[in-house]
Amino acid sequence: MHDPTSAPDFGYKVPPKRILWKASFAITALVMVLFMWQCGTALIIGRRLANGAVRHFHEELNNGQYDQIFQEADGVFTSNGESLKFLQAVHNKLGDATAEKQANIIVNVNAGRTLITT
């Protein structure tokens, strides 16, 4: 006789909770590995881009190509008189850049734009 208080049996067996826990852990671990791989790749590429950009900036600064620096810069930086005086003062006071040491890097990617802060 069928007990009216029990749920009907449609032939589907619920897997034990232990299997669900293992599967959710495995999926979470896989997602985290993929996320870390993506971040690591972005940092490696960002570091290469930043190193090249810093060397190029130092070459132009050392050669006094201040207008060229502003032409290659983002639209936020303009080649007004104060900006030129500032770059000249920095170069005159500190001299030529000889070597760079990267202490920190932040890569921010959004809307097709990559901003690298080193």
C-alpha positions in Angstrom: 0.0 0.0 0.0 1.2 3.5 -0.8 1.8 6.0 2.0 -0.1 9.2 1.1 2.3 11.4 3.1 5.4 10.4 1.1 6.5 11.9 -2.2 5.8 9.9 -5.4 8.6 7.9 -6.8 9.3 8.7 -10.4 12.4 6.5 -10.7 14.8 9.4 -10.1 17.3 8.9 -7.3 18.9 11.9 -5.6 22.7 11.6 -5.5 24.2 11.6 -2.1 25.2 15.1 -0.8 28.9 14.0 -0.7 29.0 13.7 -4.5 27.4 17.1 -5.0 29.9 18.6 -2.6 32.8 17.1 -4.5 31.5 18.3 -7.8 30.9 21.8 -6.7 34.3 22.0 -5.2 35.9 20.7 -8.4 33.9 23.2 -10.5 34.9 26.1 -8.2 38.6 25.1 -8.3 38.5 24.9 -12.1 36.9 28.4 -12.3 39.5 29.8 -9.9 42.4 28.3 -11.9 41.0 29.8 -15.1 40.6 33.2 -13.4 44.2 33.1 -12.1 45.5 32.1 -15.5 43.8 35.0 -17.1 45.1 37.5 -14.5 48.6 36.0 -14.8 48.6 36.4 -18.5 47.4 40.0 -18.3 50.2 40.8 -15.8 52.9 39.2 -18.0 51.7 41.1 -21.1 51.2 44.3 -19.1 54.7 44.1 -17.7 56.2 43.7 -21.2 54.1 46.7 -22.5 55.0 48.8 -19.5 58.8 48.0 -19.7 58.9 49.0 -23.4 56.8 52.2 -22.8 59.0 53.3 -19.9 62.2 52.7 -21.9 60.8 54.7 -24.8 59.7 57.5 -22.5 63.2 57.7 -20.9 64.8 57.8 -24.4 62.6 60.8 -25.4 63.1 62.5 -22.0 66.9 62.0 -22.2 67.0 63.5 -25.7 64.8 66.4 -24.8 62.0 65.4 -27.1 59.3 66.9 -24.9 56.8 67.7 -27.7 57.1 64.1 -28.9 56.2 62.8 -25.4 53.0 64.9 -25.4 52.1 63.8 -29.0 52.3 60.2 -27.9 50.5 60.7 -24.6 46.8 60.3 -23.9 44.5 63.2 -24.8 44.5 64.2 -21.1 48.0 65.5 -21.3 48.5 68.7 -23.4 51.7 70.4 -24.5 51.1 73.6 -22.7 53.9 75.8 -21.4 53.7 74.6 -17.8 53.8 70.9 -18.7 56.9 71.5 -20.9 58.6 73.5 -18.1 57.8 70.7 -15.7 59.4 68.0 -17.9 62.4 70.2 -18.5 62.8 70.9 -14.8 62.6 67.2 -13.9 65.2 66.3 -16.6 67.5 69.2 -15.6 67.3 68.3 -11.9 67.5 64.5 -12.1 69.6 64.2 -15.2 69.4 61.3 -17.7 67.4 58.2 -16.8 69.9 55.3 -16.9 67.9 52.3 -15.5 64.5 51.5 -14.3 63.3 49.2 -11.6 59.7 48.1 -11.6 58.3 47.9 -8.1 54.6 47.5 -8.8 52.2 47.0 -11.7 48.5 47.4 -11.9 46.7 46.4 -15.1 43.1 47.7 -15.6 41.2 46.5 -18.7 37.8 47.8 -19.6 35.8 48.8 -22.6 38.6 48.0 -25.1 41.1 50.2 -23.2 44.1 49.0 -21.2 45.6 51.2 -18.5 48.9 50.0 -17.0 50.2 51.8 -13.9 53.8 50.9 -12.9 
